[in-house]
Amino acid sequence: MKTKIGVIAIQGDVAEHVIALEKALVGSGEKGEVVKIKQRGIVGACDAIVIPGGESTTIGRLIEREGILPELKGAANAEKPILGTCAGLVLLANEGDEEVVKTKQPLLGLMDVKVKRNAFGRQRESFETLLKLTIFETPFHAVFIRAPAIIQASDDVTVLATFDGHIVAAKQRNTIALSFHPELTEDRRIHHYFLDLVNKLCR
């Protein structure tokens, strides 16, 4: 079976995720393809979806305008795996902080979490750190760029990592949310973890 993974290609770290996923597929010996999603009508043909980092307000408004937003909700309801990184984490949440409310950006509401935009500061406060995740034995080199964080989560949400008192990686059912950018490193473990989830739920 050939796996098809779609990357929302409206704005943000699209190419980096495409390359990372293609390398992960090759590394795992799986047959698959990675497609870019720029308009409605593509999500339904995909086995899994990645929402990349970027500017969450812009991505949210454009996926709503292009008719992709309801398709993403439909994919989630069909239990297709969804990975959201940085801005993608914000979009997956069902509630945002005052900054999210102020911008009136659309949220997918796919995870029972409340997020804080720019939880660790603005662009100049971006940083890298070795992050301990519960799913890996050794730390992951995590890149945080104007990163959001989860500040509240229901009991249905599994916390995968915390940093500075905030949740920075979490999973709920078929959805994974990360504050950082795994696509900006050569460590493919998170993308392999996502592929494993795809194989578990879609086969």
C-alpha positions as CSV (number, residue, x, y, z in Angstrom):
1,M,0.0,0.0,0.0
2,K,1.4,3.4,-1.0
3,T,1.0,6.0,1.7
4,K,0.1,9.6,0.7
5,I,0.9,12.4,3.1
6,G,-0.3,15.9,2.5
7,V,1.5,19.0,3.7
8,I,-0.5,22.2,4.0
9,A,1.4,24.4,1.6
10,I,-0.3,27.8,2.2
11,Q,2.6,29.4,4.1
12,G,5.5,28.5,6.3
13,D,8.1,25.6,6.5
14,V,6.5,23.6,3.7
15,A,9.6,22.5,1.7
16,E,11.4,21.5,4.9
17,H,8.6,19.1,5.9
18,V,8.3,17.7,2.5
19,I,12.0,16.8,2.4
20,A,12.0,15.4,6.0
21,L,9.0,13.2,5.2
22,E,10.5,12.0,1.9
23,K,13.7,11.1,3.7
24,A,11.7,9.3,6.5
25,L,9.8,7.3,3.9
26,V,13.1,6.2,2.3
27,G,14.7,5.5,5.6
28,S,11.8,3.3,6.6
29,G,11.7,1.5,3.3
30,E,8.1,2.4,2.8
31,K,6.4,3.2,-0.5
32,G,4.8,6.6,-0.3
33,E,4.5,10.1,-1.7
34,V,4.3,13.6,-0.2
35,V,2.0,16.1,-1.8
36,K,1.5,19.8,-1.2
37,I,-2.0,21.0,-0.4
38,K,-2.7,24.5,-1.7
39,Q,-6.5,24.2,-2.4
40,R,-9.5,22.2,-1.4
41,G,-10.1,18.8,-2.9
42,I,-6.7,17.2,-2.0
43,V,-7.0,16.5,1.8
44,G,-9.5,13.7,1.3
45,A,-7.1,11.7,-0.9
46,C,-4.4,11.8,1.8
47,D,-3.7,9.2,4.5
48,A,-2.2,11.8,6.8
49,I,-1.7,15.6,7.0
50,V,1.1,17.9,8.3
51,I,0.4,21.5,9.2
52,P,3.7,23.3,9.2
53,G,5.1,26.2,11.2
54,G,4.7,29.7,9.9
55,E,2.3,32.5,10.8
56,S,-0.7,30.9,12.4
57,T,-3.1,33.7,11.7
58,T,-2.2,33.8,8.0
59,I,-2.4,30.0,7.6
60,G,-5.7,29.9,9.5
61,R,-7.4,32.5,7.4
62,L,-6.1,31.1,4.1
63,I,-7.2,27.5,4.8
64,E,-10.6,28.9,5.8
65,R,-10.8,31.0,2.6
66,E,-9.7,28.1,0.4
67,G,-12.1,25.6,1.9
68,I,-9.4,23.5,3.4
69,L,-10.3,24.0,7.0
70,P,-13.5,21.9,7.0
71,E,-11.7,19.2,5.0
72,L,-9.1,19.0,7.8
73,K,-11.8,18.6,10.4
74,G,-13.3,15.8,8.2
75,A,-9.9,14.1,8.0
76,A,-9.5,14.3,11.8
77,N,-13.0,12.8,12.3
78,A,-12.0,10.0,9.9
79,E,-9.1,9.3,12.3
80,K,-6.4,10.3,9.8
81,P,-3.2,11.3,11.6
82,I,-2.4,15.0,11.7
83,L,0.9,16.5,12.8
84,G,1.0,20.2,13.6
85,T,4.3,22.0,14.3
86,C,4.6,25.5,15.8
87,A,1.9,27.4,14.0
88,G,0.3,24.1,13.4
89,L,0.0,23.5,17.1
90,V,-1.9,26.8,17.5
91,L,-4.3,25.8,14.7
92,L,-5.0,22.4,16.3
93,A,-6.2,23.9,19.6
94,N,-9.7,24.5,20.6
95,E,-8.8,27.6,22.6
96,G,-6.2,30.3,22.4
97,D,-4.9,33.1,24.6
98,E,-5.8,36.8,24.4
99,E,-3.4,37.2,21.4
100,V,-5.2,34.5,19.5
101,V,-8.6,36.0,20.4
102,K,-7.5,39.5,19.4
103,T,-6.4,38.4,15.9
104,K,-9.7,36.4,15.5
105,Q,-7.8,33.6,13.7
106,P,-9.7,30.4,12.9
107,L,-8.9,27.4,15.0
108,L,-9.5,23.8,14.0
109,G,-10.5,22.7,17.5
110,L,-9.0,19.2,17.1
111,M,-7.2,19.0,20.5
112,D,-8.6,19.7,23.9
113,V,-5.9,22.3,24.7
114,K,-5.4,26.0,25.2
115,V,-2.4,27.6,23.6
116,K,-0.3,30.6,24.2
117,R,1.2,32.3,21.1
118,N,4.8,33.4,21.4
119,A,5.1,31.6,24.8
120,F,8.9,32.0,24.9
121,G,9.2,35.5,23.4
122,R,9.5,37.0,19.9
123,Q,11.9,36.1,17.0
124,R,15.1,37.2,18.9
125,E,14.2,34.9,21.8
126,S,14.2,31.9,19.5
127,F,16.5,29.1,20.7
128,E,17.6,25.5,20.4
129,T,17.7,22.9,23.2
130,L,18.0,19.2,23.8
131,L,14.5,18.2,24.7
132,K,13.5,15.0,26.5
133,L,10.4,13.4,25.0
134,T,8.6,10.4,26.6
135,I,8.6,8.6,23.2
136,F,12.4,8.6,22.8
137,E,15.2,7.2,24.9
138,T,17.6,10.1,24.1
139,P,17.0,13.8,23.8
140,F,15.8,15.5,20.6
141,H,17.5,18.6,19.2
142,A,14.5,20.9,19.3
143,V,14.4,24.3,17.4
144,F,12.0,26.8,18.9
145,I,11.2,29.9,16.7
146,R,8.6,32.3,18.1
147,A,7.2,29.2,19.6
148,P,3.8,28.7,21.1
149,A,3.0,26.4,24.0
150,I,0.1,24.5,25.5
151,I,-0.9,26.1,28.8
152,Q,-3.9,23.9,29.5
153,A,-4.8,20.4,28.5
154,S,-7.6,18.0,29.3
155,D,-7.0,14.5,30.7
156,D,-7.5,13.1,27.3
157,V,-4.3,14.7,26.1
158,T,-1.0,12.8,26.5
159,V,1.9,15.1,27.3
160,L,5.0,14.1,25.4
161,A,7.4,16.8,26.6
162,T,7.5,20.0,28.7
163,F,9.9,22.9,28.8
164,D,10.1,25.9,31.2
165,G,6.8,24.8,32.7
166,H,4.9,24.6,29.5
167,I,3.7,21.6,27.4
168,V,5.6,21.7,24.1
169,A,4.7,18.3,22.7
170,A,1.4,16.4,23.1
171,K,-0.8,13.8,21.5
172,Q,-4.5,13.3,21.5
173,R,-5.9,10.3,19.6
174,N,-4.7,10.7,16.0
175,T,-3.3,14.2,16.4
176,I,0.2,15.3,17.4
177,A,1.1,18.9,18.3
178,L,4.7,20.3,18.7
179,S,5.9,23.7,19.7
180,F,9.2,23.2,17.9
181,H,10.4,22.5,14.3
182,P,11.5,18.9,13.8
183,E,11.9,19.5,10.1
184,L,14.8,21.9,10.7
185,T,17.1,19.2,12.0
186,E,18.5,16.0,10.5
187,D,16.9,13.9,13.3
188,R,14.0,12.1,11.6
189,R,12.7,10.3,14.7
190,I,9.5,12.5,15.0
191,H,8.7,12.0,11.3
192,H,9.2,8.2,11.7
193,Y,7.0,8.3,14.8
194,F,4.3,10.0,12.7
195,L,4.7,7.4,10.0
196,D,4.3,4.7,12.5
197,L,1.0,6.3,13.6
198,V,-0.1,6.5,10.0
199,N,0.7,2.8,9.5
200,K,-1.2,1.9,12.7
201,L,-4.4,3.9,11.9
202,C,-4.5,3.6,8.1
203,R,-3.8,0.0,7.5
